[in-house]
């Protein structure tokens, strides 16, 4: 007799995804789960294994981890078929979410675990000031054509606000407040938050709105693939690697360089965890050296910090005398 613990992997993932859709997760999250489960199903086919809830083991997931690192993808991504470390981690996190759900449903032994490696500490690539000047002089951003006016506003808003590509493409006119220099966006997990921009970016948006008009629709009337296509053209023209998240990394780094505290940066970027914000920062050795020079604890003590008053000096001298007296008694 077949029991629920003998259900095939495809049925387990179907039930899991149905549950996740009931939680109103974003389509992108659901798609990521499906891609991860497809990788695991491919792995099982290659090793001639037909997994069920009762046959999933920690050792099996260890083998899957090794397979992810050693097996090339079917199609090249950014010129390579080797999976990026973050891609491997993403697959394992999705499998871990499935395993924990199965355990809560009583379908899987609670001792089964999916071990997810730590996120590698790498510096994300950001735009230098010279890069940004080069971008703004790109032929797709100069001139008074409708496309150039729109493209300048897109680049300015991405850099100034640090918002995600999906958030940018989802902006509607009723969510934009030029006087307040803010825009309400729908972020990950369908969470609403305000993103902010400066006066110069507000001016770029005003010029674009005069061109665009006030008819219904999204602010820039472009889908994410449309913006990606624009950035590919900019990359070809400038020789720079231009992609939306690079603007987000640059924005976060520049805000911290300007001495914005990390908690404020976290809220502006819409991160749930401070650790996520820290990963986004690309502070160089020189950045950290300059920040330490400004906040050197010893230099503050030596003379640039608060002056020590006479009462504090008396307390220090009394403590020294008591300490010396205690040493003599011990001897």
N, C-alpha and C positions, 0 to 999 in steps of 0.2 A: 504493500500500500504506500502510495506517495504521500509524503508529509511536506509541510511548508519548508522544512530544513533541506529538502531535496529539490526545491525550486531552482531552475537554471538561472545563470547569472543575468541573462537578458530580462527575465521576469523580475528579478530582484531590483535591477536598475530602473525598470519601468515603474514599479511601485514607489521607489525612492523619488524619482523625478516627479511623479504625480503628487507626492507629499510636498516636494519643494515648490511646485507650481501653486499649490494651495497656500503656501506662505507668501505668495505674490512676489517671488524673486524676479529680478530683471531677466529678460530674454538672453542677455549676454552671459549671465551666470549659468543659466540652464544650458546654453550652447557649450560653455566650457566644461560642464559636467559630462555632457554627451561626448565631447571630443576625448576626454580622459578615459571614459569607459570604453570608447572605441579602441583606444591604444591598449587597454588591458585585455579586451577581447581578442585583438590581433596577437598579443603576446601568448594568450592561452591557446590559440589555434596553432601557432608556430611550435609550441611545446607539446601539442596534442593532449591538452588538458581541458576537461569540461567542468568548470567550477560550479558548485552549488553552495548554498549557505553553510552547510555542514562540512564542506571540504576546503573552505577558505582558511588559510593559516598564515601566521606571521612569516614563516619561511617562504611561502609562496610570494608574499609581497616583497621580501628581500630579493628574490629572483627577478621580480618585475622591475625593481629599482635598478638592478644591474643591467637588465635588458634595455631599459630606457637609455642608459648611458652608452651602451655599446651598439645599439641597433640604429641605423640611419632612418630618417623619416622618408616617406614615399615621395615627397616633393620637396625641392630645395626651397629654403626660406632665407632671404637675404644672402643668397649665394652659397648656402651650406646645407647639408642634410644632417648635420650633427645637432642634437637637441641642446638648447641653451640650458644652463643650470636652473634658471628660474622656471623654464618649461617643465623640467623634470620635477621640480618641487611642486608646481601647480598640479600635475597629474597625481602625485602622491597625496597632496592635501585633499583632492576630490575623492580619492579612494578612502582616505581616512574618514571623511564625512560620511561616506556610504557605510563603512564598517561600524561607526558609532551609532548610526541610525538602526542598523540591523541588530546591534546589541540592545538598544533601547526597546526594540520590538520583540526581543526574546528569540531572534532567529539565528544568533551567532554566539559562539563561546566568548564570554567577556575577556578572556585572556588574549585573544587575537588582537594584534596591534599593527598599525602601519607606521613605520618609523620615517619621519620626514626630516631630512637634513636641514641644518641651519642655512639661512639665506647668506650667500657669499657676500663678504664685505668688499664691494667694488665701488669705484667712483663712477657715477653716471656722467656721460658726456654732456657738457653744457656749451652754450654759445658764449664766446668772448665778446668784449665790446667791439672789437674789430670785425668779428663775424656779423654782429647785429647791424653795424653800419653798412657792411657789404650787402646784407639781405635787404635793407631799406633802399639801397640803390639798384636792386635787381630790376630788370625790365618789366617784370610782372607787377611791380609795386609803384613805379614812377609814371607820371603822366596824369591826365585827367579823364581817361576812359572809365566807364562804369566798373569794369573789372579791376582796374588799378585802385580806384577809390575803395571798392569793397575789400580788396586784398590787404590794403594798408590797415583797414579797421580790424580785419581778422587777426593779423600779426600783432597789432598793438594790444588788442584785447587779450589774446592768449598770453603774451609776455607779461602784461601788467597784472592780470588776475590770477594766473596759474591754474585756470580751469581746464578740465579735460575736454577732449575733442567732442565726445558725445554731448557734454553739457553745452558747449559752444553751438553745436548744430541744432540743439533743442530750444534755444532761446526764442521766445515770442515777444512781440512788441509790448504787450501789456505787462511783461515782467522786467522791462528795462526802464530805469529812472535816471535820466541824464542829469537832472538837477541834483539828485542825491549821489550821483556817480556810483550806482550799484545796480546789480542785476540779480534776480532770483533764478537759480538754476536747479534742475533736478539731477542729483548726483547718484552715486552708487547706492544700492539698497533703497532706491526711490526716496532718498532723503533730500529735503529742500534746504538750501543754504544761500546766503548772500555772497556774491563775489563783488569785489570793488575795483575801481579803475580811476586813473588820474584825470586831471583836466585836459591834457593833450590828447588822451585816448577818447575822452568825451567829445572833443572837437572832431576827431576822425569819424566817430559814430554819427555825429550830427550831419557831416558832409555826406556820408553814405545814406542816411535816411532821406536827405533831400533828393538823392538820386533814386533811391528805392521806392519812395512813396509810402503811404500808410495802409496799403491793402493787406488783408490777412495773410498769415503765413509766418514762417520762421524769419528771424532777423536777417540772416545772410542767404537764405534760400538755397543752401547747399547741404547735401548729405555728407556724412563722414567720408565715404569714398571720393566725393567731389573735392573735399579739402585735401585729402591725401594726394589726389591727382595734381592739384595745384602745387603742393610741396615737392612732388617729384620733379616738376618742371623747374621749380626754384633751385632744387639740388643740382640739376643738370646745368643750369645757367651759372650758378655761383661756385660749384665744386664743393659745397658744404653738404653735410648730411642733415637734411631738414626733415623733422617729423614732429608731430604735435606734442608728444611727451617731453621732447627736448626743451620746448618752451616752458613746460611746467617745471622741469628740473632747474632750468635757468632762473625762473621766477623765484622759486624757493630759496636758491642759493643767494640771489641778489638781495632778497629781503633780510636774510640772516646777516649778510655782509654789511647791511645798513643798520645792524644792531636791533632788528626786530626779535623779540623773544620767541623761542621755539614753540611755546604753547599757542601764541597768536598765529604763527605760520601754520600750525596744525589745523586750527579752526578755519583759516582762510582756504586751505587746500581741501578741506572736507575729509580729513583722515580720522578714523576711529581710534587709532593708537598712535602715541607719540613715536614709538619705534618705527612706524612706517614713514613718518616725516623725516626722521634721522637718516633713513636709507636714501631719501631723495636729495639730500644735501651733498654738494661736491666741493666742500671747502678744501682748499689746497694747503700745503705746508705753510705758505706765506700768509694765507688768511688766518690760520690759527696762531701763527707767530705774532701777527699784528694785534689780534684780539688779546693775546696774553700780555703784550706790551702795555696795552691800555689798562688792563685789570690786574697787573702783577701784585700779588698779595704782599710780597716783601717790600716792593717799592712804596706801597701804601703805608706800610708800617714805618719805613725809613724816613718819610717826610712828606709824601704827597697826600697822605690820608689825614684823618682827624688828628689834631694836636693833642698830646697827652697833657692833662692839666696837673696842677700841683697835688691835688688830693690823690689822683691815681698813682703818682710817683711815691707818695708816702705809703700807700697800701703795698706797693711792690717792695719797697725797702723793708717794711715790717715783715712781710712774708719771707724775704731773704734772711732776715735776722733769726726768725723762728726756725727756719729750715737749718741754718747753720748751728743753732743751739741744739736742735734735735740730733744732729750728727755727732756733736761733742759728747752728748749723753750716751749715745750708742757706743762710742769708743770707750 
